[in-house]
Amino acid sequence: MLPEFKSIIDLLKVFPDEQSCINHLEHLRWDGNAISPFDENSKVYKCAGNKYKCKSTGKYFNVRTNTIFDNTKIQLQKWFLALYVFSSHKKGISSHQLARDISVTQKTAWFLLHRLRYAFDHPNFKDTLGNIVEIDETFVGGDAKNKHSNKKTKNERGGTIHEKQPVLGMKERNGNVIAVVVPNRNKETILPIIQETVENDSTKMTDEYTAYKDLKF
């Protein structure tokens, strides 16, 4: 298990060179037994330079293959640093700032951020919630009475929710919170999101809103 990183220096102590990064990624991905991304049942031969060969297809691969690190010449250490910095800035970070933080060009930083954002938005990378999960929806946005006249829509009232943004919130008891901006509160909209985010065998706590009636509790 990795220690908690409180700074970039802490991360560099654990991953001082490229090989340490490769070893860690191989452990996470294969746990000591490399699996071919081309045929998971194929025998695999270990080759020089941290490469492997799939016997059934004859193709070579490494731990980067079919990951966000694939087909790039950027060192894994830079990827790990970028991931640490990116995840530490909850409000986002610019490519110029990232370039300065990890000593890469702005073009490289832009590419890193592009791939990391894709990864964080991909369903395979998103956490699921389990145990006891509280689910509710709310509306975000200021009251019409507080808006500037040119921001108001026709017939908009001070307390109306029609001009506010609906947000679905899911909170694991004593755990993570996931909030998703949704176009509406319809059952067809929110149930698929809940099913993808909340584990089937978890206990789901909701109010009596009709959209939740088809949920499996």
Residue pairs with C-beta under 8 A, 6 or more apart in sequence:
2 14
2 24
3 10
3 14
4 10
5 11
5 14
5 84
8 81
8 84
8 85
8 101
8 102
11 80
11 81
11 84
12 77
12 81
14 20
15 21
15 24
15 76
15 77
15 80
17 77
18 75
18 76
18 77
19 50
21 75
21 76
21 77
21 79
21 80
22 50
22 63
22 76
25 63
25 64
25 69
25 76
26 34
26 63
29 63
29 67
30 63
34 44
34 46
34 52
35 44
36 42
36 44
36 52
36 54
36 55
36 56
36 57
36 59
36 61
37 54
37 61
37 65
37 66
38 54
38 56
38 57
38 59
38 61
39 54
39 56
39 57
41 56
42 54
42 55
42 56
42 57
43 55
43 56
44 52
44 53
44 54
44 55
45 52
45 53
45 55
46 52
47 53
47 60
50 62
50 63
51 60
51 61
51 62
52 60
52 61
52 62
53 59
53 60
53 61
54 60
54 61
64 70
64 72
64 76
68 115
68 116
68 118
68 119
69 76
69 79
72 111
74 104
74 108
74 111
74 112
78 102
78 104
78 108
78 112
79 112
81 101
81 102
82 98
82 102
82 109
82 112
82 113
82 116
83 116
85 93
85 98
85 101
85 102
86 93
86 98
86 112
86 113
86 116
93 101
93 113
95 106
95 109
95 110
95 113
96 106
96 109
98 104
98 109
98 112
98 113
99 105
99 106
99 108
99 109
102 109
104 112
119 125
120 126
123 196
126 178
126 197
127 176
127 178
128 196
128 197
128 198
128 199
129 170
129 171
129 172
129 175
129 176
129 178
129 197
129 198
129 199
129 202
130 172
130 198
130 199
130 201
130 202
131 172
131 173
131 175
131 202
131 203
132 172
132 173
132 202
132 203
132 205
133 170
133 171
133 172
133 173
133 198
133 202
133 203
133 204
133 205
134 170
134 171
134 173
134 205
134 206
135 168
135 169
135 170
135 171
135 194
135 198
135 204
135 205
135 206
135 212
136 168
136 169
136 206
136 207
137 166
137 167
137 168
137 169
137 182
137 185
137 190
137 209
138 166
138 167
138 169
139 161
139 164
139 165
139 166
139 167
140 164
140 165
140 166
140 167
141 163
141 164
141 165
143 158
143 159
144 152
144 156
144 157
144 158
144 159
144 160
144 163
145 158
147 156
153 163
156 162
156 163
165 181
166 181
166 182
166 183
166 184
166 185
167 179
167 180
167 181
167 182
168 179
168 180
168 182
168 190
168 193
168 194
169 177
169 178
169 179
169 180
170 177
170 178
170 179
170 180
170 194
170 197
170 198
171 177
171 178
178 197
180 193
180 197
182 189
182 190
182 193
183 189
185 209
185 211
186 211
187 210
187 211
187 214
190 211
191 211
191 214
191 215
194 204
194 215
198 204
200 216
203 217
204 212
204 215
204 217
206 212
206 215
